[in-house]
Amino acid sequence: MIEEIHGLYEYNRWVNRRFLDATSGLTEEEFNRDLKSSFQSVQATLEHILEAEWIWLERWRGVSPTDVPPWDTSTQAALRAQWQIIEQDQQAYLGSLTDEHLRSVIAYRSFASQPYAQPLWQLMRHVVNHSTYHRGQVATMLRQLGHPVPVSDLIAFYRQEAA
């Protein structure tokens, strides 16, 4: 099980970086333009992905945050810098895991203070799935803005890793 989780997070890092690279070609106006999606802009959607990955990492560590830190993610450079920090923390956490850890039940509270408890492996899969969903929204936004969309398919990642 640990190998699968490591593979999913390698994919998640790979594809997050591809999207950060793809959005680096946007002007600041395009990056922040209200495109009437779940989160109004490319910036807000990427910020949401980043915040969710941080929130879940904190929950895995035994902390149930009630809000996100006041990071500066207003520019592409600031967002990327914060992303690198979260990614490093996530990788360090992943490096400490065993199959036994993955089967352990993690108790946490939602932002609405609702208590939950689930196996860590389920929570970790959820995060990758959640990020994938919102990267799909960013892909649509990039198309709306007339910019190319990076290949993000899991099979493309596997093919690159095999090459």
N, C-alpha and C positions, 0 to 999 in steps of 0.2 A: 504494500500500500504506500509506503514512504516514497518509493521510486515514482509512482504515479503522481503523487502530490508534487514532488520535485519537478517532474516533467511539465505538469500544468503551470507551475510558477515560472519555469524557464520560458514557456510559451507566453505567459502573461507579460513578463518583462520584455521579451522580444517584440511583441505586438504593441505594447504601450510605447516603446521607443520609436517604432515605425510611425505611430500616430503623432507623437511629439515632433518627429522629424518632418512629417507631412504638413503639420500645422505651422511649422516655423516659417513657411513661405507666405503665410498670410500677413496682410498689413494689420496694424493694431486695430484699425476700424473693422476689418473683416473678422478678426479674432473676437471682437466684442459685439459684433452686430447681432441685434435681436432677430433670430430666425424662427421664432414662434414654435419652439420645440419644448420638450419636457423641461429642459433647462435652456434659457433663452439663447445662449450663444455657445460657440465652440469653447470659449474660455470657461464659461459656467459649467458646461458638461464635463470637460476635463477636470475641472476643480472638484466636481461631484465624485468622479471616479477616484481621484486621489484621496479625498476625504473619507470615502467609504473604505478604501483599502487601509487607511490609518485607523479608522474606528474599529474595524474587525481585528486588526493586529492588536490593538489595545485590549479588546475583549478576550482574545486568546491568551493574553498575558495576565488576565484576571482583573482588569480595570473596565468598568462600564462608564465611558465618558458621557457627559450630558450635553456636550457641545464640542465643536472643533476649535483648535487653537486659532488665534487671529493671524494666520499666515498671510504673507503678501503673495498672492497668485494672480495679480492683476495684469502682469505682462508675461509674455512667453518665456523670457529668461527666468523670471521669478518662479513661475510654475515649474519649469524644468528643474531648477535648483531644489525646490521642495520635494519634487518627485524622486530625485536621486537620494535624498535623505531617507524617505519612507522606504524606498526600494532596498537600501542598505540594511535598514532595521528589519525589514521583512526577510531578507536573505539570511541575516544572522539568526533570526528566530527559526527559520526553516532548517538551518544547519544544526540546531539543537534537538530536532525532533526524532522520535523513533516510532515504529508501528504502534507501540503501546501508548505513546502520547496521542497519536491520531485517534485511537479508540476511546480515549478518555472523554468524559462528558464535561463540557464547559458551561458553567452557569453565568448568565449575564442579564443585564437589563437594557431594554430599548430606550431611545430618547424619551419615550412616553412613560418610562419607568415600569413597563410590562416585563415580568420575569420570564426568562426562557432558559432551557438547558438542552443541549444537543451535543452529539459527538463532534470532536474537533474536525474530523475528516469531512463531515457534511458542511461545516461552516467554511472550511477552506475551499471546497469545491464551489460553494455559493459565491464566494468573492470573485473567482475567475469568471463564473457565469455572469455575474452582475456587471463586471467590467466589460465583458464582451457585448452585452446588450447596449450599454451606453456608447461603446466605440462604434457600434452600428449607427447610432444617432449622429455621431461626429462624421462618419462616412457620408451620410446623407447631407449634412451641412456643408461638407467640403464640395460635394457635387453641386449644391445650390450656389455656392460661391464660385464655381467654375474651376476648381482645383482638383488635381488628381488624388485618388484614394489609394492608400497602400494596400497591398495584398495582406489579408489578415487571417486567412483560413488556417485552421490547425494543421491540415494536411500539408500546406505550404511550409509550415514550420518543420514538420517531420521530414519533408523532402530536403530542406536546407540542412538539417542536422545530419541526415544520412550522407549528404554529398561530401 
